[in-house]
Amino acid sequence: MKYIHKPVLVKEVLKYLNLESNYNVIDGTIGGGGHAYEILKNTIPQGKLIGFDRDPRAIEEAGKKLKKYNKRVTLINDSYQNINKYLNKNKNGQRNNLHINGLLLDLGVSSAQMEPEEPRGFSYQSKEALDMRFGPDTDLTANYILNNYKKEDLIKIFKEFGEERLATKIANKIILFREETPFDAASDLTSIVNQVYRSRYSGRSKTHPATRIFQALRIAVNNELGVLENSLENILNILPSGARVVVISFHSLEDRIVKKFINYEAKECICPVEIPVCRCNKKKKVKIITKKPITPTTLEIKNNPRSRSAKLRAFEVI
Ligand SMILES: C[S@@+](CC[C@H](N)C(=O)[O-])C[C@H]1O[C@@H](n2cnc3c(N)ncnc32)[C@H](O)[C@@H]1O
C-alpha cells in the first residue's frame, strides 16, 4: 500500500519557523516526512531534525522519504507528549547536546491513514475492523467504545468531537445494533450513519456525514485533545528562549486549545483589573507571532482539498 500525503501550508511552516542554516528542529508529528524534508532542505548543511510519530508506519515511511538526509535525522516512534523522555538536558540547557530552534506539530491524521485500505479503519469508506489507534501505545479501540460505552458517553463524543447534530439518533441506533451483534468493521458504523441520515444527506455536500462520527471516535481513541493540552506546557519547558513553535490544527477544538494557551502564556499579568499593582507574579512566557490563524490560499485548497480546514498558529519562546 502506497503512503501518500501532501503536506499543508509548507511555505508558511518554513516562514514561521524562521529557519536558518544549521537550525535544529523537532517535528512532533512527522507523518510521511513531507514537512520534515523541506525543513531539512532549509537547514543545510548540518541542521538536525528529531521526528516523532505514534504510528510505526509513519516512522518507516518518513525514514524512506528522508533517506538523503539520514545523517541529520533521528526518528522516534512515540507521542510528542513524551518528547521530554528522549531529550536529555545538559549543563548548558541544551537537549541531546543540541540547541533546539523550532518545533512543528501538524496535528490529526495523514491522508495515508485515511485510505480505505488502511487496516485500522480510520475512514468511513473502510471495510476494515474499527481500531483507529495511531499506535500500539494504547489499548482502547473504536470498536471497544462502540460496543461498551454508555449511550450518554457516545452522544458526548459525537457532539463534542464531531459537532454532530444527530448524535442522539446515531447513538440510539448503535445501542440497538450492538444488542444484536457486536461492532466489528467500519462499514457497520457507516451503514448506521447512512440509515440515520437517509433522506437528509443529498450527496452534494463535500463531507459525508459519517466523516464527523469517524473523526470523533478517532479523537476519543487517541485522546488527541488531552495529549495536545498536556503537551503545550511541556514543550515550553523543553525549548530554549528564541525557539519558534508552529502548530497546524484541523479541528476547531484543537485550534481553541492552542489559541487559549498562547494568549494565556503571552500575558504579563492575570490580576483582576481592579487591582492597581500586579500581585500575580505571572511571567510572560511566549511572544505571539501570528495574531490571527494562518489558513491556506484558495489555490492550495484547490490542489489539496484536505487543507481546507487547516489553521496555523505560531509563537516564540521567551
Ligand atoms: C497530518 S499528519 C502529519 C504529516 C506530516 N507533517 C507530513 O508532512 O507528512 C499527522 C501525523 O501525526 C501523527 N500523530 C497524531 N498524534 C500524535 C502524537 N500524539 N504524537 C506523535 N504523532 C502523532 C499521526 O500518526 C500522523 O502521522
The ligand as a MOL file (V3000), in Angstrom:
LIG
                    3D

  0  0  0     0  0            999 V3000
M  V30 BEGIN CTAB
M  V30 COUNTS 27 29 0 0 0
M  V30 BEGIN ATOM
M  V30 1 C -1.1580 15.4300 9.4550 0
M  V30 2 S -0.1070 14.0840 9.7240 0 CHG=1
M  V30 3 C 1.4900 14.7950 9.6430 0
M  V30 4 C 2.0160 14.8850 8.2480 0
M  V30 5 C 3.4290 15.4040 8.1400 0
M  V30 6 N 3.5670 16.7520 8.6200 0
M  V30 7 C 3.9340 15.3020 6.7130 0
M  V30 8 O 4.3200 16.3270 6.1410 0
M  V30 9 O 3.9400 14.1930 6.1660 0 CHG=-1
M  V30 10 C -0.2890 13.8060 11.4270 0
M  V30 11 C 0.5820 12.7040 11.9670 0
M  V30 12 O 0.5830 12.8660 13.3810 0
M  V30 13 C 0.6380 11.5880 13.9690 0
M  V30 14 N 0.2020 11.7900 15.3640 0
M  V30 15 C -1.0290 12.0110 15.8390 0
M  V30 16 N -0.9960 12.2000 17.1720 0
M  V30 17 C 0.3100 12.1060 17.5390 0
M  V30 18 C 1.0010 12.2150 18.7750 0
M  V30 19 N 0.3640 12.4570 19.9180 0
M  V30 20 N 2.3420 12.0830 18.7720 0
M  V30 21 C 3.0230 11.8350 17.6260 0
M  V30 22 N 2.4170 11.6900 16.4290 0
M  V30 23 C 1.0800 11.8350 16.3770 0
M  V30 24 C -0.2500 10.7480 13.0990 0
M  V30 25 O 0.0740 9.3840 13.2320 0
M  V30 26 C 0.0970 11.2960 11.7100 0
M  V30 27 O 1.1210 10.5470 11.1250 0
M  V30 END ATOM
M  V30 BEGIN BOND
M  V30 1 1 1 2
M  V30 2 1 2 3
M  V30 3 1 2 10
M  V30 4 1 3 4
M  V30 5 1 4 5
M  V30 6 1 5 6
M  V30 7 1 5 7
M  V30 8 2 7 8
M  V30 9 1 7 9
M  V30 10 1 10 11
M  V30 11 1 11 12
M  V30 12 1 11 26
M  V30 13 1 12 13
M  V30 14 1 13 14
M  V30 15 1 13 24
M  V30 16 1 14 15
M  V30 17 1 14 23
M  V30 18 2 15 16
M  V30 19 1 16 17
M  V30 20 1 17 18
M  V30 21 2 17 23
M  V30 22 1 18 19
M  V30 23 2 18 20
M  V30 24 1 20 21
M  V30 25 2 21 22
M  V30 26 1 22 23
M  V30 27 1 24 25
M  V30 28 1 24 26
M  V30 29 1 26 27
M  V30 END BOND
M  V30 END CTAB
M  END
